[in-house]
Amino acid sequence: MTDLLAARSQMAVSLGFHIIFSCIGMVMPFLMAFANYKWLKTGQEDYHRLMKAWARGVAIFFAVGAVSGTVLSFELGLLWPGFMEHAGPIIGMPFSLEGAAFFLEAVALGLFLYGEKVLKPWVHFTSGVFVGISGVASGILVVAANGWMNSPSGFDWVNGQALNVDPIAAMLNEAWFTQALHMTLAAFVATGFGVAGVHAWQYLKDRSKLLHLRALKIALVFGAVAAFLQPFSGHLSADDVAHRQPVKLAAMESHFETEKGASFVIGGVPDEEKGEVNYAIKIPYLLSILAFTDPMAEVKGLDAFPRDEWPPVAIVHFAFQTMIAIGVLLMLIGVIFLFGQWKRPLLVQSTWFLKLLAFATPLGFLAVEAGWVVTEVGRQPWIIYGIMKTADAVTPMPGIAYSFYVTTGIYLVLAILVFWLMGRQITVFNEEKEVAHV
């Protein structure tokens, strides 16, 4: 393993774990606060139990998210000193603001966890909402920094140096809005369906635990609405990538040859040597429509770019296809649920639908991971798109492979710990006395 591969692998593992914790940390506070709201409005103790159970989950993921996020911040400097030398002064603002948002999130979470008996009920509820708002703000600010890597702005690059730095223009780069919107909706989809799936499985095991039914309905409303909105966000993202990073779009679609009226590819196995994609379903003109809102628009293929500037086509293509397939499936499940709530309220209790929800538990997080693979691997070989290559930013220190092995081991231990803690919380929740019925 070369040092470059080791550094990239360590960053990938760290991001892969942290993004799960971040998604849950962004969305679970809203579920927690909504359960609190239902308790305040109805006085039903079931919602109070649910609020407290979800609050314990929020606390766990907040703690592990803080740990994994801290590791990532150190890795930027340790693994990529060439990047931080130039990028630090430019994108320091969103990271600083993210730190402030994280601090406010910690304060609000402390108030919610320990202030129920001290604060007025609606003040306590507001603190829970603020936990979620701060978490979403943190995520958006970090994504803004990543957006700058995909769309560098706010500086002049002169003789290998960044001059005339404007940190606000850098933070509000062309990519930040579409990436932040897509990521925030993805977090709601993944967490909403993940929480709903866990409660669906518990309800399947014991139909007398009707509180699980209440819980999955709350979570699924958040997840289903976000899943319905996600395709619109995806269209904005595709349009943005088509204009800013056409080589990434070409890799996503395994689009090897520049052409007008380009087809949208579903599935398929790309062959980089022959410049073709095999076993694919092609929908004529759709890629041109999605990218440029014109069925005869020209879409650049990989042949329009130097071979050494191609991202790993197969990885990007398969990740993109995975994200799209899961997104469509979760959207269909969400539509079925919303239709059922409107016309057939008992549908959500049917065995087949509960099993479908249980099956879908991890799918949203797999889609999130696939989406980040598209974003990060699709930008390669650049760490700052069009400015600095990843190979030029890696640390010159040898032995990075050992750091990668140790970091991976730590994250595996952390993941096992989180699974154990959450399993313990579910057991405690199931053992509590049922108070009310749906």
Salt bridges, closest charged atoms under 4 A:
GLU45 OE2 - HIS48 ND1 2.85
ASP46 OD2 - ARG214 NE 3.75
GLU116 OE2 - HIS48 NE2 2.55
ASP239 OD1 - HIS243 ND1 3.84
ASP240 OD2 - ARG244 NH2 2.56
GLU259 OE2 - HIS255 ND1 3.99
GLU273 OE2 - ARG307 NH2 3.92
GLU376 OE2 - ARG379 NH1 3.19
GLU432 OE1 - ARG49 NE 3.08
GLU432 OE2 - ARG56 NH2 3.88
GLU434 OE1 - ARG49 NH1 3.93
